[in-house]
Amino acid sequence: MASSRSSSRTLVLWLALTWMLWEGMLEKREYVETTFILQMPVWWAYALCMVGAVIGCLSYIAKTLIQFGLAKYPPGWTVESTGGH
């Protein structure tokens, strides 16, 4: 049960960080902030980071659902045993 708690805490952390990244991106876009030398919009970098953040959220949602028994691995999916870690 401790690993389920840890997984759900990690999911909450991923969701909070993704939400703050989204808010930051909207703020940078609203104020039209640009880089000093290239004059590129800063929010572009935030948008690229959102891709990884959303993938991280989706993977932890899947992991948490599996650990709580609300989902299962796809058929034929190889799952390695953690060996008690």
Biopython code that builds the backbone (N, CA, C, O; Angstrom):
import numpy as np
from Bio.PDB.StructureBuilder import StructureBuilder

atoms = [
    (1, "MET", "N", (0.811, -1.194, 0.000)),
    (1, "MET", "CA", (0.000, 0.000, 0.000)),
    (1, "MET", "C", (0.856, 1.259, 0.000)),
    (1, "MET", "O", (0.419, 2.310, -0.469)),
    (2, "ALA", "N", (2.080, 1.155, 0.528)),
    (2, "ALA", "CA", (2.959, 2.322, 0.568)),
    (2, "ALA", "C", (3.328, 2.774, -0.835)),
    (2, "ALA", "O", (3.463, 3.972, -1.084)),
    (3, "SER", "N", (3.494, 1.822, -1.763)),
    (3, "SER", "CA", (3.833, 2.210, -3.123)),
    (3, "SER", "C", (2.652, 2.898, -3.808)),
    (3, "SER", "O", (2.860, 3.761, -4.660)),
    (4, "SER", "N", (1.423, 2.535, -3.454)),
    (4, "SER", "CA", (0.248, 3.202, -4.010)),
    (4, "SER", "C", (0.168, 4.642, -3.538)),
    (4, "SER", "O", (-0.178, 5.541, -4.304)),
    (5, "ARG", "N", (0.491, 4.850, -2.270)),
    (5, "ARG", "CA", (0.509, 6.215, -1.736)),
    (5, "ARG", "C", (1.578, 7.042, -2.418)),
    (5, "ARG", "O", (1.357, 8.201, -2.766)),
    (6, "SER", "N", (2.745, 6.434, -2.607)),
    (6, "SER", "CA", (3.852, 7.133, -3.250)),
    (6, "SER", "C", (3.505, 7.485, -4.688)),
    (6, "SER", "O", (3.819, 8.578, -5.159)),
    (7, "SER", "N", (2.855, 6.556, -5.388)),
    (7, "SER", "CA", (2.477, 6.793, -6.775)),
    (7, "SER", "C", (1.439, 7.910, -6.872)),
    (7, "SER", "O", (1.516, 8.757, -7.762)),
    (8, "SER", "N", (0.475, 7.912, -5.964)),
    (8, "SER", "CA", (-0.546, 8.955, -6.014)),
    (8, "SER", "C", (0.034, 10.321, -5.646)),
    (8, "SER", "O", (-0.393, 11.342, -6.185)),
    (9, "ARG", "N", (1.001, 10.343, -4.734)),
    (9, "ARG", "CA", (1.670, 11.617, -4.405)),
    (9, "ARG", "C", (2.469, 12.127, -5.594)),
    (9, "ARG", "O", (2.487, 13.324, -5.879)),
    (10, "THR", "N", (3.128, 11.204, -6.284)),
    (10, "THR", "CA", (3.894, 11.594, -7.458)),
    (10, "THR", "C", (2.966, 12.113, -8.544)),
    (10, "THR", "O", (3.301, 13.074, -9.237)),
    (11, "LEU", "N", (1.807, 11.491, -8.699)),
    (11, "LEU", "CA", (0.829, 11.959, -9.672)),
    (11, "LEU", "C", (0.365, 13.373, -9.333)),
    (11, "LEU", "O", (0.265, 14.223, -10.218)),
    (12, "VAL", "N", (0.086, 13.623, -8.075)),
    (12, "VAL", "CA", (-0.338, 14.963, -7.655)),
    (12, "VAL", "C", (0.771, 15.979, -7.948)),
    (12, "VAL", "O", (0.492, 17.093, -8.392)),
    (13, "LEU", "N", (2.008, 15.601, -7.704)),
    (13, "LEU", "CA", (3.137, 16.488, -7.998)),
    (13, "LEU", "C", (3.224, 16.779, -9.499)),
    (13, "LEU", "O", (3.385, 17.932, -9.899)),
    (14, "TRP", "N", (3.116, 15.734, -10.331)),
    (14, "TRP", "CA", (3.146, 15.921, -11.786)),
    (14, "TRP", "C", (2.030, 16.854, -12.230)),
    (14, "TRP", "O", (2.262, 17.755, -13.035)),
    (15, "LEU", "N", (0.831, 16.651, -11.719)),
    (15, "LEU", "CA", (-0.305, 17.485, -12.107)),
    (15, "LEU", "C", (-0.109, 18.935, -11.681)),
    (15, "LEU", "O", (-0.427, 19.853, -12.436)),
    (16, "ALA", "N", (0.413, 19.143, -10.473)),
    (16, "ALA", "CA", (0.644, 20.512, -9.988)),
    (16, "ALA", "C", (1.718, 21.220, -10.820)),
    (16, "ALA", "O", (1.558, 22.384, -11.186)),
    (17, "LEU", "N", (2.800, 20.518, -11.114)),
    (17, "LEU", "CA", (3.864, 21.127, -11.908)),
    (17, "LEU", "C", (3.406, 21.433, -13.332)),
    (17, "LEU", "O", (3.776, 22.461, -13.901)),
    (18, "THR", "N", (2.599, 20.537, -13.906)),
    (18, "THR", "CA", (2.087, 20.770, -15.255)),
    (18, "THR", "C", (1.139, 21.960, -15.266)),
    (18, "THR", "O", (1.167, 22.774, -16.189)),
    (19, "TRP", "N", (0.309, 22.059, -14.253)),
    (19, "TRP", "CA", (-0.613, 23.192, -14.152)),
    (19, "TRP", "C", (0.154, 24.507, -14.039)),
    (19, "TRP", "O", (-0.192, 25.485, -14.702)),
    (20, "MET", "N", (1.198, 24.540, -13.200)),
    (20, "MET", "CA", (1.982, 25.765, -13.048)),
    (20, "MET", "C", (2.740, 26.110, -14.334)),
    (20, "MET", "O", (2.892, 27.284, -14.672)),
    (21, "LEU", "N", (3.212, 25.088, -15.045)),
    (21, "LEU", "CA", (3.862, 25.318, -16.331)),
    (21, "LEU", "C", (2.879, 25.929, -17.319)),
    (21, "LEU", "O", (3.231, 26.843, -18.064)),
    (22, "TRP", "N", (1.648, 25.428, -17.328)),
    (22, "TRP", "CA", (0.600, 25.966, -18.194)),
    (22, "TRP", "C", (0.313, 27.428, -17.850)),
    (22, "TRP", "O", (0.228, 28.275, -18.739)),
    (23, "GLU", "N", (0.166, 27.718, -16.558)),
    (23, "GLU", "CA", (-0.088, 29.100, -16.135)),
    (23, "GLU", "C", (1.063, 30.024, -16.529)),
    (23, "GLU", "O", (0.838, 31.146, -16.984)),
    (24, "GLY", "N", (2.294, 29.549, -16.355)),
    (24, "GLY", "CA", (3.455, 30.346, -16.733)),
    (24, "GLY", "C", (3.499, 30.611, -18.226)),
    (24, "GLY", "O", (3.841, 31.711, -18.661)),
    (25, "MET", "N", (3.149, 29.595, -19.013)),
    (25, "MET", "CA", (3.139, 29.764, -20.464)),
    (25, "MET", "C", (2.108, 30.805, -20.886)),
    (25, "MET", "O", (2.378, 31.640, -21.748)),
    (26, "LEU", "N", (0.937, 30.751, -20.279)),
    (26, "LEU", "CA", (-0.093, 31.736, -20.622)),
    (26, "LEU", "C", (0.339, 33.151, -20.254)),
    (26, "LEU", "O", (0.063, 34.106, -20.980)),
    (27, "GLU", "N", (1.020, 33.271, -19.117)),
    (27, "GLU", "CA", (1.492, 34.596, -18.693)),
    (27, "GLU", "C", (2.554, 35.130, -19.655)),
    (27, "GLU", "O", (2.509, 36.297, -20.043)),
    (28, "LYS", "N", (3.509, 34.281, -20.040)),
    (28, "LYS", "CA", (4.559, 34.714, -20.977)),
    (28, "LYS", "C", (3.948, 35.102, -22.320)),
    (28, "LYS", "O", (4.408, 36.041, -22.971)),
    (29, "ARG", "N", (2.914, 34.378, -22.728)),
    (29, "ARG", "CA", (2.267, 34.692, -23.998)),
    (29, "ARG", "C", (1.482, 36.001, -23.903)),
    (29, "ARG", "O", (1.483, 36.800, -24.840)),
    (30, "GLU", "N", (0.820, 36.214, -22.779)),
    (30, "GLU", "CA", (0.014, 37.425, -22.595)),
    (30, "GLU", "C", (0.882, 38.685, -22.631)),
    (30, "GLU", "O", (0.502, 39.689, -23.233)),
    (31, "TYR", "N", (2.058, 38.626, -21.978)),
    (31, "TYR", "CA", (2.925, 39.794, -21.917)),
    (31, "TYR", "C", (3.927, 39.859, -23.064)),
    (31, "TYR", "O", (4.783, 40.744, -23.079)),
    (32, "VAL", "N", (3.839, 38.946, -24.018)),
    (32, "VAL", "CA", (4.669, 38.897, -25.226)),
    (32, "VAL", "C", (6.147, 39.023, -24.878)),
    (32, "VAL", "O", (6.866, 39.832, -25.464)),
    (33, "GLU", "N", (6.595, 38.212, -23.914)),
    (33, "GLU", "CA", (8.006, 38.226, -23.546)),
    (33, "GLU", "C", (8.815, 37.512, -24.621)),
    (33, "GLU", "O", (8.394, 36.484, -25.152)),
    (34, "THR", "N", (9.987, 38.070, -24.935)),
    (34, "THR", "CA", (10.861, 37.474, -25.948)),
    (34, "THR", "C", (12.262, 37.317, -25.378)),
    (34, "THR", "O", (12.619, 37.945, -24.381)),
    (35, "THR", "N", (13.059, 36.455, -26.035)),
    (35, "THR", "CA", (14.448, 36.286, -25.625)),
    (35, "THR", "C", (15.232, 37.531, -26.005)),
    (35, "THR", "O", (14.845, 38.261, -26.918)),
    (36, "PHE", "N", (16.324, 37.772, -25.310)),
    (36, "PHE", "CA", (17.072, 39.014, -25.475)),
    (36, "PHE", "C", (17.710, 39.127, -26.860)),
    (36, "PHE", "O", (17.547, 40.146, -27.530)),
    (37, "ILE", "N", (18.420, 38.114, -27.288)),
    (37, "ILE", "CA", (19.174, 38.215, -28.538)),
    (37, "ILE", "C", (18.333, 37.831, -29.752)),
    (37, "ILE", "O", (18.280, 38.581, -30.726)),
    (38, "LEU", "N", (17.683, 36.688, -29.706)),
    (38, "LEU", "CA", (16.954, 36.192, -30.879)),
    (38, "LEU", "C", (15.561, 36.794, -31.034)),
    (38, "LEU", "O", (14.962, 36.699, -32.105)),
    (39, "GLN", "N", (15.045, 37.407, -29.983)),
    (39, "GLN", "CA", (13.709, 37.995, -29.986)),
    (39, "GLN", "C", (12.617, 36.965, -30.324)),
    (39, "GLN", "O", (11.626, 37.276, -30.986)),
    (40, "MET", "N", (12.830, 35.744, -29.850)),
    (40, "MET", "CA", (11.827, 34.688, -30.015)),
    (40, "MET", "C", (10.893, 34.705, -28.807)),
    (40, "MET", "O", (11.339, 34.978, -27.692)),
    (41, "PRO", "N", (9.622, 34.423, -29.006)),
    (41, "PRO", "CA", (8.698, 34.373, -27.865)),
    (41, "PRO", "C", (9.107, 33.294, -26.859)),
    (41, "PRO", "O", (9.392, 32.157, -27.236)),
    (42, "VAL", "N", (9.133, 33.657, -25.594)),
    (42, "VAL", "CA", (9.532, 32.730, -24.539)),
    (42, "VAL", "C", (8.501, 31.615, -24.375)),
    (42, "VAL", "O", (8.851, 30.500, -23.988)),
    (43, "TRP", "N", (7.238, 31.908, -24.665)),
    (43, "TRP", "CA", (6.203, 30.906, -24.450)),
    (43, "TRP", "C", (6.380, 29.702, -25.360)),
    (43, "TRP", "O", (5.825, 28.644, -25.066)),
    (44, "TRP", "N", (7.127, 29.814, -26.451)),
    (44, "TRP", "CA", (7.386, 28.664, -27.316)),
    (44, "TRP", "C", (8.115, 27.562, -26.536)),
    (44, "TRP", "O", (7.790, 26.381, -26.660)),
    (45, "ALA", "N", (9.098, 27.965, -25.739)),
    (45, "ALA", "CA", (9.831, 26.981, -24.931)),
    (45, "ALA", "C", (8.909, 26.335, -23.898)),
    (45, "ALA", "O", (8.998, 25.134, -23.641)),
    (46, "TYR", "N", (8.027, 27.137, -23.312)),
    (46, "TYR", "CA", (7.065, 26.589, -22.352)),
    (46, "TYR", "C", (6.147, 25.580, -23.048)),
    (46, "TYR", "O", (5.816, 24.543, -22.474)),
    (47, "ALA", "N", (5.739, 25.883, -24.278)),
    (47, "ALA", "CA", (4.863, 24.975, -25.015)),
    (47, "ALA", "C", (5.568, 23.649, -25.294)),
    (47, "ALA", "O", (4.943, 22.592, -25.203)),
    (48, "LEU", "N", (6.846, 23.687, -25.631)),
    (48, "LEU", "CA", (7.591, 22.448, -25.856)),
    (48, "LEU", "C", (7.720, 21.637, -24.571)),
    (48, "LEU", "O", (7.638, 20.409, -24.598)),
    (49, "CYS", "N", (7.918, 22.311, -23.464)),
    (49, "CYS", "CA", (8.014, 21.613, -22.179)),
    (49, "CYS", "C", (6.675, 20.991, -21.782)),
    (49, "CYS", "O", (6.644, 19.975, -21.088)),
    (50, "MET", "N", (5.587, 21.589, -22.213)),
    (50, "MET", "CA", (4.263, 21.044, -21.907)),
    (50, "MET", "C", (4.080, 19.646, -22.493)),
    (50, "MET", "O", (3.379, 18.816, -21.914)),
    (51, "VAL", "N", (4.710, 19.384, -23.643)),
    (51, "VAL", "CA", (4.596, 18.062, -24.263)),
    (51, "VAL", "C", (5.103, 16.994, -23.290)),
    (51, "VAL", "O", (4.414, 16.006, -23.035)),
    (52, "GLY", "N", (6.300, 17.192, -22.753)),
    (52, "GLY", "CA", (6.862, 16.238, -21.798)),
    (52, "GLY", "C", (6.063, 16.158, -20.512)),
    (52, "GLY", "O", (5.897, 15.080, -19.942)),
    (53, "ALA", "N", (5.570, 17.295, -20.058)),
    (53, "ALA", "CA", (4.794, 17.307, -18.816)),
    (53, "ALA", "C", (3.487, 16.543, -18.970)),
    (53, "ALA", "O", (3.090, 15.813, -18.062)),
    (54, "VAL", "N", (2.818, 16.697, -20.096)),
    (54, "VAL", "CA", (1.561, 15.985, -20.329)),
    (54, "VAL", "C", (1.822, 14.485, -20.466)),
    (54, "VAL", "O", (1.047, 13.674, -19.958)),
    (55, "ILE", "N", (2.908, 14.110, -21.149)),
    (55, "ILE", "CA", (3.252, 12.687, -21.254)),
    (55, "ILE", "C", (3.542, 12.111, -19.866)),
    (55, "ILE", "O", (3.124, 10.994, -19.560)),
    (56, "GLY", "N", (4.252, 12.864, -19.031)),
    (56, "GLY", "CA", (4.520, 12.415, -17.663)),
    (56, "GLY", "C", (3.247, 12.234, -16.865)),
    (56, "GLY", "O", (3.105, 11.252, -16.137)),
    (57, "CYS", "N", (2.314, 13.172, -16.993)),
    (57, "CYS", "CA", (1.029, 13.056, -16.290)),
    (57, "CYS", "C", (0.261, 11.830, -16.752)),
    (57, "CYS", "O", (-0.275, 11.084, -15.932)),
    (58, "LEU", "N", (0.206, 11.621, -18.050)),
    (58, "LEU", "CA", (-0.525, 10.477, -18.572)),
    (58, "LEU", "C", (0.079, 9.157, -18.104)),
    (58, "LEU", "O", (-0.646, 8.219, -17.775)),
    (59, "SER", "N", (1.418, 9.088, -18.074)),
    (59, "SER", "CA", (2.051, 7.839, -17.639)),
    (59, "SER", "C", (1.805, 7.585, -16.153)),
    (59, "SER", "O", (1.585, 6.439, -15.760)),
    (60, "TYR", "N", (1.837, 8.620, -15.322)),
    (60, "TYR", "CA", (1.564, 8.416, -13.903)),
    (60, "TYR", "C", (0.091, 8.160, -13.619)),
    (60, "TYR", "O", (-0.240, 7.472, -12.654)),
    (61, "ILE", "N", (-0.794, 8.702, -14.442)),
    (61, "ILE", "CA", (-2.216, 8.365, -14.297)),
    (61, "ILE", "C", (-2.405, 6.877, -14.565)),
    (61, "ILE", "O", (-3.098, 6.187, -13.818)),
    (62, "ALA", "N", (-1.781, 6.384, -15.644)),
    (62, "ALA", "CA", (-1.886, 4.958, -15.967)),
    (62, "ALA", "C", (-1.294, 4.104, -14.856)),
    (62, "ALA", "O", (-1.890, 3.103, -14.459)),
    (63, "LYS", "N", (-0.125, 4.493, -14.351)),
    (63, "LYS", "CA", (0.521, 3.725, -13.284)),
    (63, "LYS", "C", (-0.340, 3.695, -12.021)),
    (63, "LYS", "O", (-0.482, 2.649, -11.389)),
    (64, "THR", "N", (-0.905, 4.823, -11.662)),
    (64, "THR", "CA", (-1.731, 4.900, -10.464)),
    (64, "THR", "C", (-3.002, 4.064, -10.618)),
    (64, "THR", "O", (-3.403, 3.367, -9.686)),
    (65, "LEU", "N", (-3.636, 4.131, -11.789)),
    (65, "LEU", "CA", (-4.834, 3.327, -12.019)),
    (65, "LEU", "C", (-4.525, 1.840, -11.934)),
    (65, "LEU", "O", (-5.320, 1.073, -11.391)),
    (66, "ILE", "N", (-3.380, 1.425, -12.464)),
    (66, "ILE", "CA", (-2.984, 0.013, -12.396)),
    (66, "ILE", "C", (-2.737, -0.400, -10.944)),
    (66, "ILE", "O", (-3.163, -1.476, -10.524)),
    (67, "GLN", "N", (-2.049, 0.453, -10.175)),
    (67, "GLN", "CA", (-1.742, 0.098, -8.787)),
    (67, "GLN", "C", (-2.989, 0.032, -7.914)),
    (67, "GLN", "O", (-3.031, -0.748, -6.963)),
    (68, "PHE", "N", (-3.997, 0.831, -8.217)),
    (68, "PHE", "CA", (-5.240, 0.785, -7.442)),
    (68, "PHE", "C", (-6.210, -0.275, -7.968)),
    (68, "PHE", "O", (-7.301, -0.445, -7.424)),
    (69, "GLY", "N", (-5.812, -0.990, -9.029)),
    (69, "GLY", "CA", (-6.647, -2.049, -9.566)),
    (69, "GLY", "C", (-7.773, -1.569, -10.454)),
    (69, "GLY", "O", (-8.691, -2.337, -10.745)),
    (70, "LEU", "N", (-7.732, -0.328, -10.894)),
    (70, "LEU", "CA", (-8.783, 0.217, -11.754)),
    (70, "LEU", "C", (-8.475, 0.018, -13.232)),
    (70, "LEU", "O", (-9.321, 0.278, -14.088)),
    (71, "ALA", "N", (-7.271, -0.439, -13.527)),
    (71, "ALA", "CA", (-6.851, -0.718, -14.907)),
    (71, "ALA", "C", (-5.867, -1.869, -14.861)),
    (71, "ALA", "O", (-5.424, -2.276, -13.787)),
    (72, "LYS", "N", (-5.529, -2.388, -16.018)),
    (72, "LYS", "CA", (-4.533, -3.461, -16.071)),
    (72, "LYS", "C", (-3.641, -3.237, -17.290)),
    (72, "LYS", "O", (-3.965, -2.475, -18.201)),
    (73, "TYR", "N", (-2.513, -3.930, -17.267)),
    (73, "TYR", "CA", (-1.582, -3.831, -18.386)),
    (73, "TYR", "C", (-2.212, -4.427, -19.638)),
    (73, "TYR", "O", (-3.024, -5.346, -19.535)),
    (74, "PRO", "N", (-1.856, -3.926, -20.819)),
    (74, "PRO", "CA", (-2.395, -4.504, -22.056)),
    (74, "PRO", "C", (-1.956, -5.958, -22.222)),
    (74, "PRO", "O", (-0.900, -6.341, -21.719)),
    (75, "PRO", "N", (-2.750, -6.768, -22.917)),
    (75, "PRO", "CA", (-2.377, -8.168, -23.134)),
    (75, "PRO", "C", (-1.049, -8.256, -23.896)),
    (75, "PRO", "O", (-0.824, -7.538, -24.870)),
    (76, "GLY", "N", (-0.191, -9.143, -23.431)),
    (76, "GLY", "CA", (1.099, -9.312, -24.073)),
    (76, "GLY", "C", (2.164, -8.343, -23.599)),
    (76, "GLY", "O", (3.312, -8.420, -24.039)),
    (77, "TRP", "N", (1.805, -7.441, -22.718)),
    (77, "TRP", "CA", (2.727, -6.451, -22.180)),
    (77, "TRP", "C", (3.623, -7.132, -21.156)),
    (77, "TRP", "O", (3.129, -7.730, -20.201)),
    (78, "THR", "N", (4.928, -7.049, -21.345)),
    (78, "THR", "CA", (5.836, -7.687, -20.384)),
    (78, "THR", "C", (6.089, -6.735, -19.227)),
    (78, "THR", "O", (6.436, -5.571, -19.425)),
    (79, "VAL", "N", (5.908, -7.249, -18.019)),
    (79, "VAL", "CA", (6.085, -6.451, -16.816)),
    (79, "VAL", "C", (7.180, -7.111, -15.989)),
    (79, "VAL", "O", (7.088, -8.282, -15.622)),
    (80, "GLU", "N", (8.219, -6.329, -15.707)),
    (80, "GLU", "CA", (9.314, -6.869, -14.893)),
    (80, "GLU", "C", (8.959, -6.749, -13.424)),
    (80, "GLU", "O", (8.345, -5.771, -12.998)),
    (81, "SER", "N", (9.345, -7.741, -12.665)),
    (81, "SER", "CA", (9.124, -7.696, -11.231)),
    (81, "SER", "C", (10.121, -6.719, -10.618)),
    (81, "SER", "O", (11.271, -6.638, -11.051)),
    (82, "THR", "N", (9.679, -5.989, -9.620)),
    (82, "THR", "CA", (10.551, -4.987, -9.006)),
    (82, "THR", "C", (11.483, -5.593, -7.975)),
    (82, "THR", "O", (12.427, -4.928, -7.548)),
    (83, "GLY", "N", (11.262, -6.797, -7.568)),
    (83, "GLY", "CA", (12.138, -7.445, -6.603)),
    (83, "GLY", "C", (12.042, -6.852, -5.212)),
    (83, "GLY", "O", (12.994, -6.941, -4.438)),
    (84, "GLY", "N", (10.916, -6.252, -4.882)),
    (84, "GLY", "CA", (10.719, -5.728, -3.535)),
    (84, "GLY", "C", (11.198, -4.296, -3.351)),
    (84, "GLY", "O", (11.237, -3.801, -2.225)),
    (85, "HIS", "N", (11.553, -3.642, -4.403)),
    (85, "HIS", "CA", (12.006, -2.238, -4.274)),
    (85, "HIS", "C", (10.894, -1.295, -4.577)),
    (85, "HIS", "O", (11.083, -0.080, -4.521)),
]
sb = StructureBuilder()
sb.init_structure("model")
sb.init_model(0)
sb.init_chain("A")
sb.init_seg("    ")
for serial, (resi, resn, name, xyz) in enumerate(atoms, 1):
    if name == "N":
        sb.init_residue(resn, " ", resi, " ")
    sb.init_atom(name, np.array(xyz, "f"), 0.0, 1.0, " ", f" {name:<3s}", serial, name[0])
structure = sb.get_structure()
